[in-house]
Amino acid sequence: MSIKKSGITAALAIILAAFLGMQCGSLKAQETKKVVKQKTTTTTTTIKDKNVPPPTPPAHQKQAKTTKIKDDNGKEAYTWVKVMPQYPGGDDARTKYMMNSIKYPGDAKETGVEGIVNIAFIIEKNGKITNAKVVKGIGSGCDEEALRVVKEMPKWHPGKHKGKPVRVQMVIPIKFALK
């Protein structure tokens, strides 16, 4: 397969050729041999066919892997499990809880601070929230308010791994916006 493109670097041409070849099912490049000939304005790239595994499926078709982390106390928690924790009543109920519970801090109102505060926390085996902390904040009292509201959440339905309740770390964004 040969590609001639004016003004495209050899690396870009190789990537383009690999993408087009995989789409057609004709390029197989486990051992890719490339020959680059440069002229004044034209780059020619040759890729020799060899056997390779098929291209990986798109991200939305991949199944996420169960992963573990250690919390601040050294205890294991998962970041993803097949049955993720659920807020009682679902996402709509969680959103309603947040909207009813958050009080926009006075300092933030006065200075016009808006943005998203990311809060990480662990949902224990019994559904209780622990280890809540600000991962990314915007200041002016918004971080503290988001943390307060998350800590006061009711118990969640715990996540499950292999049918058993497990500790799961979650990160949720809380948006502060003035109307």
C-alpha positions as CSV (number, residue, x, y, z in Angstrom):
1,M,0.0,0.0,0.0
2,S,1.4,3.4,-0.9
3,I,0.3,6.9,0.0
4,K,1.4,10.1,-1.5
5,K,0.5,13.3,0.4
6,S,2.0,16.7,0.0
7,G,2.7,18.5,3.3
8,I,1.8,15.5,5.6
9,T,4.5,14.1,7.8
10,A,5.5,10.5,7.5
11,A,4.1,9.7,10.9
12,L,0.7,11.1,10.0
13,A,0.7,9.3,6.7
14,I,1.5,6.0,8.5
15,I,-1.3,6.5,11.0
16,L,-3.7,7.4,8.2
17,A,-2.7,4.4,6.2
18,A,-3.1,2.1,9.2
19,F,-6.6,3.5,10.0
20,L,-7.7,3.2,6.3
21,G,-6.2,-0.2,6.0
22,M,-7.9,-1.5,9.2
23,Q,-11.2,-0.1,7.9
24,C,-10.8,-2.1,4.7
25,G,-9.5,-5.1,6.5
26,S,-6.4,-5.3,4.2
27,L,-3.7,-3.8,6.4
28,K,-1.9,-6.1,8.8
29,A,1.1,-4.5,10.5
30,Q,2.4,-6.3,13.5
31,E,5.9,-6.1,12.0
32,T,5.5,-2.8,10.1
33,K,8.2,-2.1,7.6
34,K,8.3,1.5,6.5
35,V,10.3,3.2,3.8
36,V,10.2,6.9,3.7
37,K,11.4,8.7,0.6
38,Q,11.4,12.5,0.8
39,K,11.4,14.8,-2.2
40,T,11.0,18.5,-2.2
41,T,7.3,18.6,-1.4
42,T,6.1,15.0,-1.5
43,T,6.4,12.3,1.1
44,T,5.9,8.7,0.1
45,T,5.3,6.0,2.8
46,T,5.2,2.3,2.1
47,I,3.7,-0.1,4.6
48,K,4.3,-3.8,4.1
49,D,1.5,-6.3,5.0
50,K,2.1,-8.7,8.0
51,N,-0.2,-10.5,10.4
52,V,-1.6,-8.5,13.4
53,P,-4.5,-8.9,15.8
54,P,-7.7,-7.1,14.8
55,P,-8.2,-3.5,15.9
56,T,-9.6,-3.0,19.4
57,P,-13.3,-2.2,19.6
58,P,-14.5,1.3,20.3
59,A,-14.4,2.4,24.0
60,H,-18.2,2.2,24.4
61,Q,-18.1,-1.5,23.5
62,K,-15.4,-2.4,26.0
63,Q,-16.4,-3.7,29.4
64,A,-14.7,-1.8,32.2
65,K,-12.5,-3.8,34.5
66,T,-13.1,-4.0,38.2
67,T,-10.3,-2.0,39.8
68,K,-9.2,-1.6,43.4
69,I,-7.6,1.4,45.2
70,K,-6.5,2.0,48.8
71,D,-8.2,4.8,50.7
72,D,-6.5,7.2,53.1
73,N,-6.6,4.6,55.8
74,G,-5.1,1.9,53.7
75,K,-8.4,0.0,53.2
76,E,-9.2,-1.4,49.8
77,A,-12.1,0.1,47.8
78,Y,-13.2,-0.4,44.3
79,T,-13.6,2.3,41.7
80,W,-15.8,0.2,39.4
81,V,-17.9,-2.9,40.0
82,K,-20.6,-4.6,37.9
83,V,-23.3,-3.4,40.2
84,M,-22.4,0.2,41.1
85,P,-23.8,1.9,44.2
86,Q,-27.2,3.7,43.7
87,Y,-28.6,6.7,45.5
88,P,-32.0,5.7,47.0
89,G,-34.6,6.7,44.3
90,G,-32.0,7.0,41.6
91,D,-30.2,9.9,39.9
92,D,-33.3,12.1,39.8
93,A,-33.7,11.7,43.5
94,R,-30.0,12.5,44.1
95,T,-30.3,15.7,41.9
96,K,-33.4,16.8,43.8
97,Y,-31.7,16.2,47.1
98,M,-28.7,18.3,46.0
99,M,-30.8,21.1,44.7
100,N,-32.8,21.3,47.9
101,S,-29.8,21.0,50.2
102,I,-27.2,23.2,48.7
103,K,-27.1,26.8,50.0
104,Y,-25.1,29.1,47.7
105,P,-22.3,30.6,49.9
106,G,-22.6,34.3,50.5
107,D,-18.9,35.0,49.6
108,A,-19.4,33.1,46.3
109,K,-22.5,35.1,45.5
110,E,-20.8,38.5,46.2
111,T,-17.8,37.7,44.1
112,G,-19.6,35.9,41.3
113,V,-17.8,32.6,41.8
114,E,-19.3,29.8,39.7
115,G,-18.0,26.4,38.6
116,I,-17.9,22.7,39.4
117,V,-16.7,21.1,42.7
118,N,-15.7,17.5,42.4
119,I,-16.2,15.5,45.6
120,A,-14.7,12.0,46.1
121,F,-16.2,9.7,48.7
122,I,-16.5,6.0,49.6
123,I,-19.8,4.2,49.9
124,E,-19.3,1.5,52.5
125,K,-20.7,-2.0,52.4
126,N,-23.7,-0.8,54.5
127,G,-24.3,2.2,52.2
128,K,-22.9,4.9,54.5
129,I,-20.7,7.6,53.0
130,T,-17.2,8.0,54.4
131,N,-13.9,9.6,53.4
132,A,-15.6,12.5,51.6
133,K,-13.0,15.0,50.3
134,V,-12.8,17.8,47.7
135,V,-10.9,16.6,44.6
136,K,-11.2,19.8,42.6
137,G,-12.7,23.0,44.1
138,I,-13.6,26.5,43.2
139,G,-13.2,28.2,46.7
140,S,-15.3,31.0,48.2
141,G,-17.1,28.5,50.5
142,C,-18.4,26.3,47.6
143,D,-16.0,23.5,48.4
144,E,-17.1,23.4,52.0
145,E,-20.8,23.5,51.1
146,A,-20.5,20.7,48.5
147,L,-18.6,18.6,51.1
148,R,-21.3,19.3,53.8
149,V,-24.1,18.2,51.5
150,V,-22.3,15.0,50.4
151,K,-21.5,14.0,54.0
152,E,-25.2,14.5,54.9
153,M,-26.6,12.3,52.1
154,P,-28.7,9.3,53.2
155,K,-27.3,5.8,52.9
156,W,-26.9,4.5,49.3
157,H,-27.6,1.0,48.0
158,P,-24.0,-0.4,48.1
159,G,-22.1,-1.6,45.1
160,K,-21.7,-5.3,44.6
161,H,-18.8,-7.4,43.4
162,K,-19.5,-11.1,42.7
163,G,-22.8,-10.7,44.5
164,K,-21.4,-9.3,47.7
165,P,-21.5,-5.7,49.0
166,V,-18.2,-3.9,48.7
167,R,-16.7,-0.5,49.4
168,V,-16.8,1.7,46.2
169,Q,-15.2,5.1,45.7
170,M,-17.3,7.6,43.7
171,V,-16.6,11.1,42.4
172,I,-19.5,13.4,41.7
173,P,-19.5,16.9,40.2
174,I,-21.5,19.5,42.0
175,K,-22.2,22.6,39.8
176,F,-22.5,26.1,41.4
177,A,-24.1,28.6,39.0
178,L,-25.7,32.0,39.7
179,K,-29.0,32.7,37.9
